[in-house]
Amino acid sequence: MNIKQILDEIASENSTNQKMVILTKYKTNVLLKTVIYLAKSKRIKFYIKAIPQYKTNSAPDYTLNKAIEDLDYLIKRKTTGNNALNYLAELLSLLSKDDAYVLERIIDKDLKIGMGTSNINKVFPNLIEKTPYMGAKSFNAVEAKKLFNDGNCFSQVKMDGRYCNAIVRGGEVEMESRGGEPTVLTGCKFEKELETLKYDSVLNGELTIDGVPRYESNGVIASLIDITKKQDDRGSEGTQKKLDAFTKKHGMSYQEALDKIRFTVWDTISVDEYYDNKSNTPYKERLNVLKTICKNLKMVSVIENKEVKTYEEAIEHFQEMLNRGEEGTILKSANGTWKDGKPKWQIKMKLEMDIDLKIVGFNYGTGKNEKLISSLNCETSDGKLKTRPQGINEDDMEYITKNQKKLLGTIVEVKCSGLSQDSSGNFSLLHPVFKLLRDDKKIANSLTEVKGIEKMIKGLK
């Protein structure tokens, strides 16, 4: 049985489990395994945008195995442009109709068998590379202080946009999410800028929209990706209503929004390092490369960062960012390497503290919660700090709604990320979240006590 017949057998079955049974039946077929890898691996790229015209050989003496070996000329870009198209056309014309079909499926990166990477890897363990992602460990003061034993660190603004990897190869850009899903934003300015880069690399960063709050931009970008995919699949057919709805909702056109997307990056490694899940280059060197890459780009920016020499400087920068309204910071060792996972040399700087406050008011929600209290108005015992904690679960919302009179003036425990102060000197809390009602307490914390709690946590946690 040739490879096309095996692919057809898998494609003809609707059940995912049965597809896997069929694939398992042929798991010792080395050529099939090679075909699947070349077609499914994101590491492999052929730099061919369309299959050229050709005529198959009715009496071929050229094998699919040999043709696959010869694809190395495309993968390594030993031939490009029209020469590459002519080369592929010649290869296809040497094959039988069935083998030519398989070669097309490889070039198109689509076997048309209805099987995803995860199920293929269950049959052929670790055959297709998973998308790597380097995150940061949760805050721990002891571990954060240890980072400085190895030299200086970088304190960087922690963003809250849409995570994105940009893989730049041969003047082409592929973007994918943390989970490896395509991030399709055809026509955006930052992608066009990345296409001008002279050497291949992978950039890690997040997408935001200039002039739009981060918590809103994620939704806008999700809508743009949805519309772009539909346009790429079916042209403009069926998308005009979505385009009109998008403009009405966001006050800007689809293209205007695309042009405002900013790609803020914090790391870069080579394409091979990315698919090998590691790089031994120290972060300070990778950061310098990143600055060089982005030097003349307008919609691609390097993350705001500050080199810090001590843990105290890191805490000071962290607090500056919180007071500015940022989510926090990430502390990174200047000598840290790159690896898949959450290495000990990258730590989220996150201050969490619990405060007892007095309930002075109630706020009804919207939508499905329009008849329920979804947030509280709270203040310290001296009234010098006012805040509005949210995040109340459904059971607590129902209880609070029914017992507002009884709860007015009682104590609630609130979790937050520290103090904030506006330009007029008014104190509040950063990211306040309802924790629980405290019927065992009668007195709320004062502003002085809250300042003391914050100071203690910064110094001792």
C-alpha positions as CSV (number, residue, x, y, z in Angstrom):
1,M,0.0,0.0,0.0
2,N,1.5,3.4,-1.0
3,I,1.4,6.5,1.2
4,K,-1.5,8.1,-0.6
5,Q,-3.7,5.0,0.0
6,I,-2.8,5.2,3.7
7,L,-3.7,8.9,3.9
8,D,-6.9,8.2,2.1
9,E,-7.8,5.4,4.5
10,I,-7.2,7.7,7.5
11,A,-9.1,10.6,5.8
12,S,-12.2,8.4,5.1
13,E,-12.8,7.7,8.8
14,N,-14.7,10.3,10.7
15,S,-13.9,9.0,14.2
16,T,-10.8,10.4,15.8
17,N,-10.2,7.1,17.7
18,Q,-10.5,5.1,14.5
19,K,-8.1,7.5,12.7
20,M,-5.6,6.7,15.5
21,V,-6.2,3.0,15.2
22,I,-5.5,3.2,11.4
23,L,-2.3,5.3,12.0
24,T,-1.1,2.9,14.6
25,K,-1.5,0.0,12.2
26,Y,1.2,1.7,10.0
27,K,3.4,3.1,12.8
28,T,6.4,1.0,11.6
29,N,6.2,2.6,8.1
30,V,9.3,4.9,8.1
31,L,8.3,6.7,5.0
32,L,4.9,7.5,6.4
33,K,6.5,8.9,9.5
34,T,8.8,11.1,7.4
35,V,5.9,12.4,5.3
36,I,3.9,13.3,8.5
37,Y,6.8,15.0,10.1
38,L,7.6,17.1,7.0
39,A,4.0,18.1,6.6
40,K,3.2,18.8,10.2
41,S,6.4,20.2,11.7
42,K,6.5,24.0,11.9
43,R,10.3,23.7,12.0
44,I,10.3,22.6,8.3
45,K,9.6,25.4,5.7
46,F,9.7,25.1,1.9
47,Y,9.3,28.8,0.9
48,I,6.8,27.8,-1.8
49,K,3.5,29.8,-1.9
50,A,1.8,27.8,-4.7
51,I,2.1,24.5,-6.3
52,P,3.4,25.0,-9.9
53,Q,1.8,23.3,-12.9
54,Y,3.2,19.9,-13.9
55,K,2.4,16.6,-15.6
56,T,3.0,13.4,-13.8
57,N,5.0,10.5,-15.2
58,S,2.9,7.5,-16.4
59,A,5.9,5.2,-16.0
60,P,7.9,6.7,-13.2
61,D,11.3,5.4,-12.1
62,Y,11.6,8.1,-9.4
63,T,10.5,7.3,-5.9
64,L,8.7,9.4,-3.3
65,N,11.6,8.6,-0.9
66,K,14.1,10.1,-3.4
67,A,11.9,13.2,-4.0
68,I,11.6,13.8,-0.3
69,E,15.4,13.7,0.0
70,D,15.6,16.3,-2.8
71,L,13.3,18.6,-0.9
72,D,16.4,19.6,1.1
73,Y,17.2,22.0,-1.7
74,L,14.0,24.0,-0.8
75,I,14.3,23.6,2.9
76,K,17.9,24.9,3.0
77,R,17.1,27.5,0.3
78,K,19.7,26.2,-2.1
79,T,17.3,27.3,-4.8
80,T,14.8,30.1,-4.4
81,G,12.2,32.2,-6.3
82,N,11.3,31.0,-9.9
83,N,14.2,28.5,-9.8
84,A,12.6,26.9,-6.8
85,L,9.2,26.6,-8.5
86,N,10.8,25.1,-11.6
87,Y,12.7,22.7,-9.4
88,L,9.6,21.6,-7.6
89,A,7.7,21.2,-10.9
90,E,10.4,19.0,-12.2
91,L,10.3,16.8,-9.0
92,L,6.6,16.4,-9.3
93,S,6.7,15.5,-12.9
94,L,9.1,12.6,-12.2
95,L,6.6,11.0,-9.8
96,S,3.5,8.9,-10.2
97,K,0.1,10.6,-9.7
98,D,-0.3,9.2,-6.2
99,D,3.3,10.1,-5.1
100,A,3.0,13.6,-6.6
101,Y,-0.2,14.1,-4.6
102,V,1.7,13.2,-1.4
103,L,4.5,15.6,-2.3
104,E,1.9,18.4,-2.8
105,R,0.4,17.7,0.6
106,I,3.9,18.0,2.2
107,I,4.6,21.3,0.5
108,D,1.2,22.7,1.4
109,K,1.7,21.5,5.0
110,D,-1.7,19.9,5.0
111,L,-2.1,16.1,4.7
112,K,-5.9,16.5,4.7
113,I,-6.4,13.5,7.1
114,G,-8.2,15.4,9.8
115,M,-5.6,14.7,12.5
116,G,-4.0,17.2,14.8
117,T,-0.5,17.2,16.2
118,S,-1.5,16.0,19.7
119,N,-3.1,12.8,18.3
120,I,-0.3,12.1,15.9
121,N,2.2,12.4,18.8
122,K,0.2,9.8,20.7
123,V,1.0,7.3,18.0
124,F,4.5,8.7,17.2
125,P,5.7,10.0,20.6
126,N,7.3,13.5,20.3
127,L,7.4,13.3,16.5
128,I,6.0,16.8,16.0
129,E,7.7,19.6,18.1
130,K,5.4,21.3,20.6
131,T,5.4,25.1,20.8
132,P,7.9,26.1,23.5
133,Y,7.1,28.9,25.9
134,M,9.4,30.4,28.6
135,G,7.4,32.0,31.5
136,A,8.3,33.2,34.9
137,K,8.1,31.6,38.4
138,S,5.7,33.1,41.0
139,F,7.1,35.6,43.4
140,N,9.4,34.4,46.2
141,A,11.6,37.0,47.9
142,V,14.3,34.5,48.8
143,E,14.6,33.2,45.3
144,A,14.4,36.8,43.9
145,K,17.3,37.9,46.1
146,K,19.4,34.9,45.0
147,L,19.3,36.2,41.4
148,F,21.6,39.0,42.4
149,N,24.3,36.5,43.5
150,D,25.1,36.0,39.8
151,G,25.3,39.7,38.9
152,N,22.8,42.4,37.8
153,C,19.3,41.7,36.7
154,F,16.7,43.4,34.5
155,S,13.4,44.5,35.9
156,Q,10.8,44.7,33.1
157,V,7.2,45.9,32.9
158,K,4.8,42.9,33.1
159,M,2.4,43.3,30.3
160,D,-1.1,41.9,30.0
161,G,-1.6,41.8,26.2
162,R,-2.0,38.9,23.8
163,Y,1.1,36.7,23.8
164,C,2.6,36.1,20.4
165,N,5.7,34.4,18.9
166,A,6.9,35.8,15.6
167,I,9.0,33.4,13.5
168,V,10.9,35.3,10.9
169,R,12.4,33.2,8.1
170,G,13.5,34.2,4.6
171,G,11.6,37.5,4.7
172,E,8.4,35.7,5.7
173,V,6.7,36.0,9.1
174,E,4.6,33.3,10.9
175,M,2.9,34.3,14.1
176,E,1.5,31.9,16.7
177,S,0.0,31.9,20.2
178,R,1.4,30.4,23.3
179,G,-0.3,27.2,22.5
180,G,0.9,27.2,18.9
181,E,-2.3,28.3,17.2
182,P,-1.8,30.6,14.2
183,T,-2.1,34.4,14.9
184,V,-3.4,35.6,11.6
185,L,-3.3,39.4,11.2
186,T,-2.7,39.8,7.4
187,G,-1.9,43.4,6.5
188,C,-0.8,44.7,9.9
189,K,2.1,47.2,9.9
190,F,4.2,45.4,12.4
191,E,4.3,42.2,10.4
192,K,5.4,44.1,7.3
193,E,8.2,45.6,9.4
194,L,9.3,42.2,10.5
195,E,9.4,41.0,6.9
196,T,12.3,43.5,6.3
197,L,14.6,41.9,8.9
198,K,17.8,40.7,7.3
199,Y,18.3,37.6,9.4
200,D,16.1,34.8,10.7
201,S,15.0,34.8,14.3
202,V,12.1,34.2,16.7
203,L,10.7,37.1,18.8
204,N,8.7,36.6,22.0
205,G,6.3,39.3,23.0
206,E,2.7,40.6,23.3
207,L,0.3,42.4,21.1
208,T,-1.5,45.5,22.2
209,I,-3.3,48.4,20.3
210,D,-2.0,51.9,20.6
211,G,-4.5,54.1,22.3
212,V,-6.7,51.2,23.6
213,P,-6.5,50.0,27.2
214,R,-4.8,46.6,27.5
215,Y,-7.8,44.9,29.0
216,E,-9.8,46.0,25.9
217,S,-7.2,45.5,23.3
218,N,-7.1,41.7,23.8
219,G,-10.8,41.5,22.7
220,V,-10.2,43.8,19.8
221,I,-7.3,41.7,18.6
222,A,-9.3,38.5,18.9
223,S,-12.0,40.0,16.7
224,L,-9.4,41.1,14.1
225,I,-7.9,37.5,14.0
226,D,-11.4,36.1,13.5
227,I,-12.2,38.5,10.7
228,T,-8.8,38.0,9.0
229,K,-9.1,34.2,9.1
230,K,-12.5,34.4,7.4
231,Q,-11.2,36.8,4.7
232,D,-8.2,34.5,4.1
233,D,-10.5,31.5,3.8
234,R,-13.3,32.9,1.7
235,G,-12.1,36.4,0.6
236,S,-14.5,39.2,1.5
237,E,-17.6,37.1,1.2
238,G,-19.6,36.9,4.3
239,T,-17.4,39.2,6.3
240,Q,-18.8,42.6,5.5
241,K,-21.3,42.5,8.3
242,K,-18.5,41.6,10.7
243,L,-16.5,44.5,9.4
244,D,-19.4,46.9,9.8
245,A,-20.1,45.6,13.3
246,F,-16.4,46.0,14.2
247,T,-16.3,49.6,13.1
248,K,-19.5,50.4,15.0
249,K,-18.3,48.8,18.2
250,H,-14.7,50.1,18.3
251,G,-15.0,53.4,16.5
252,M,-12.3,52.5,14.0
253,S,-12.2,50.4,10.8
254,Y,-10.7,47.0,10.6
255,Q,-7.6,48.3,8.7
256,E,-7.2,51.2,11.2
257,A,-7.1,48.7,14.0
258,L,-4.6,46.5,12.2
259,D,-2.3,49.5,11.7
260,K,-2.4,50.3,15.4
261,I,-1.3,46.9,16.7
262,R,2.0,47.1,18.5
263,F,4.2,44.1,19.0
264,T,6.2,44.6,22.3
265,V,9.0,42.1,22.5
266,W,11.3,41.0,25.4
267,D,13.3,38.1,24.0
268,T,14.7,36.6,20.8
269,I,16.4,33.4,19.9
270,S,17.3,31.6,16.6
271,V,14.7,29.5,14.8
272,D,16.7,26.3,15.5
273,E,17.0,27.2,19.2
274,Y,13.3,27.8,19.3
275,Y,12.5,24.4,18.0
276,D,15.2,22.8,20.2
277,N,13.5,24.4,23.2
278,K,16.7,26.0,24.5
279,S,19.4,28.7,24.0
280,N,22.5,29.0,26.1
281,T,23.1,32.6,25.1
282,P,22.9,34.9,28.3
283,Y,19.8,37.1,28.4
284,K,21.9,40.4,28.4
285,E,23.2,39.3,25.0
286,R,19.8,38.3,23.7
287,L,18.4,41.7,24.8
288,N,21.2,43.6,23.0
289,V,20.4,41.6,19.8
290,L,16.7,42.5,20.3
291,K,17.5,46.2,20.6
292,T,19.4,46.0,17.3
293,I,16.6,44.2,15.6
294,C,14.0,46.7,16.6
295,K,16.1,49.8,16.2
296,N,14.4,51.1,13.1
297,L,11.0,49.6,13.5
298,K,8.0,51.7,14.5
299,M,5.4,49.2,15.5
300,V,7.7,46.7,17.1
301,S,9.1,47.9,20.4
302,V,11.4,46.4,23.1
303,I,9.8,46.0,26.5
304,E,10.4,48.8,28.9
305,N,13.1,47.6,31.3
306,K,15.6,48.8,33.9
307,E,18.9,47.2,34.9
308,V,18.9,46.8,38.7
309,K,21.9,45.9,40.9
310,T,20.1,45.0,44.1
311,Y,16.8,43.4,45.3
312,E,15.9,46.7,46.9
313,E,16.2,48.5,43.5
314,A,14.0,45.8,41.9
315,I,11.3,46.3,44.6
316,E,11.5,50.1,44.1
317,H,11.0,49.7,40.3
318,F,8.2,47.3,40.9
319,Q,6.4,49.8,43.1
320,E,7.0,52.6,40.6
321,M,5.3,50.4,37.9
322,L,2.4,49.6,40.2
323,N,1.8,53.2,41.0
324,R,1.8,54.0,37.3
325,G,-1.0,51.5,36.9
326,E,1.0,48.6,35.4
327,E,0.3,45.0,36.4
328,G,3.8,44.6,37.9
329,T,7.3,43.6,36.8
330,I,9.3,40.5,35.8
331,L,12.8,40.2,37.3
332,K,15.3,38.4,35.0
333,S,18.8,37.4,35.6
334,A,21.2,39.1,33.1
335,N,22.9,35.7,32.7
336,G,19.7,33.6,32.3
337,T,19.5,31.2,29.3
338,W,16.3,30.4,27.4
339,K,14.3,27.2,28.0
340,D,10.8,25.9,27.7
341,G,9.0,26.2,31.0
342,K,9.4,28.5,34.0
343,P,13.1,28.8,34.9
344,K,14.2,30.0,38.3
345,W,16.0,33.0,36.7
346,Q,12.8,34.7,35.8
347,I,10.4,35.7,38.6
348,K,7.1,37.6,38.7
349,M,7.3,40.5,41.1
350,K,3.9,40.4,42.6
351,L,2.9,42.0,45.9
352,E,-0.2,40.5,47.5
353,M,-1.6,41.7,50.8
354,D,-4.9,41.2,52.7
355,I,-6.6,44.2,54.2
356,D,-9.7,44.6,56.4
357,L,-12.0,47.4,55.2
358,K,-15.4,48.7,56.2
359,I,-18.3,48.3,53.8
360,V,-19.9,51.7,53.0
361,G,-21.9,51.0,49.9
362,F,-23.0,48.4,47.3
363,N,-23.0,48.4,43.5
364,Y,-25.2,46.3,41.2
365,G,-23.7,44.5,38.3
366,T,-24.5,44.5,34.6
367,G,-25.8,41.9,32.2
368,K,-26.7,38.7,34.0
369,N,-25.7,40.3,37.3
370,E,-27.8,43.4,36.9
371,K,-30.0,42.4,39.9
372,L,-27.1,41.3,42.0
373,I,-24.5,43.3,44.0
374,S,-21.2,42.6,42.1
375,S,-18.9,45.1,43.9
376,L,-18.6,46.9,47.2
377,N,-17.6,50.5,48.2
378,C,-15.1,50.1,51.0
379,E,-12.8,52.3,53.1
380,T,-10.3,52.2,55.9
381,S,-11.4,53.0,59.5
382,D,-10.2,56.6,59.1
383,G,-11.8,57.0,55.7
384,K,-8.5,58.0,54.2
385,L,-8.4,55.1,51.7
386,K,-11.3,54.2,49.5
387,T,-11.6,51.3,47.0
388,R,-14.1,49.1,45.2
389,P,-13.2,45.4,45.4
390,Q,-14.8,43.1,42.8
391,G,-14.5,39.4,42.0
392,I,-17.4,38.3,44.2
393,N,-18.6,34.7,43.5
394,E,-22.3,34.0,42.7
395,D,-23.2,32.6,46.2
396,D,-21.7,35.7,47.9
397,M,-23.4,38.0,45.5
398,E,-26.7,36.6,46.3
399,Y,-26.1,36.7,50.1
400,I,-24.8,40.3,50.0
401,T,-27.7,41.4,47.8
402,K,-30.3,40.0,50.3
403,N,-28.4,41.4,53.4
404,Q,-27.3,44.9,52.3
405,K,-28.8,46.6,55.4
406,K,-27.3,44.1,57.7
407,L,-23.8,44.2,56.1
408,L,-23.5,48.0,55.8
409,G,-20.7,49.1,58.1
410,T,-19.3,45.6,58.7
411,I,-15.8,44.3,57.8
412,V,-14.7,42.6,54.5
413,E,-11.3,41.1,53.8
414,V,-9.8,42.4,50.5
415,K,-6.8,41.0,48.6
416,C,-4.8,43.5,46.6
417,S,-1.4,44.3,45.1
418,G,-0.5,47.2,47.3
419,L,-1.4,50.9,47.7
420,S,-1.9,53.4,45.0
421,Q,-2.2,57.2,45.1
422,D,-3.5,59.5,42.5
423,S,-2.2,62.9,41.5
424,S,-4.5,64.6,44.1
425,G,-3.1,62.5,46.9
426,N,-6.1,60.2,47.3
427,F,-5.2,56.6,48.4
428,S,-6.7,53.4,47.0
429,L,-5.7,49.8,46.4
430,L,-4.2,48.2,43.4
431,H,-6.3,45.4,41.8
432,P,-8.6,45.0,44.9
433,V,-10.5,41.6,45.0
434,F,-13.2,40.5,47.4
435,K,-11.9,37.7,49.6
436,L,-14.5,37.1,52.4
437,L,-16.9,38.8,54.8
438,R,-15.4,39.0,58.3
439,D,-18.2,38.8,60.9
440,D,-15.5,38.0,63.5
441,K,-14.0,41.5,63.2
442,K,-15.4,44.8,64.2
443,I,-12.7,47.3,63.2
444,A,-11.2,48.0,59.8
445,N,-7.5,48.7,59.2
446,S,-6.5,52.4,59.2
447,L,-4.4,53.9,56.3
448,T,-1.4,53.9,58.6
449,E,-1.9,50.2,59.3
450,V,-2.2,49.4,55.6
451,K,1.0,51.3,54.9
452,G,2.7,49.2,57.6
453,I,1.3,45.9,56.2
454,E,2.6,46.9,52.8
455,K,6.1,47.8,54.2
456,M,6.3,44.5,56.1
457,I,5.4,42.4,53.1
458,K,7.9,44.1,50.9
459,G,10.6,43.5,53.4
460,L,9.9,40.1,54.7
461,K,8.1,38.0,52.0
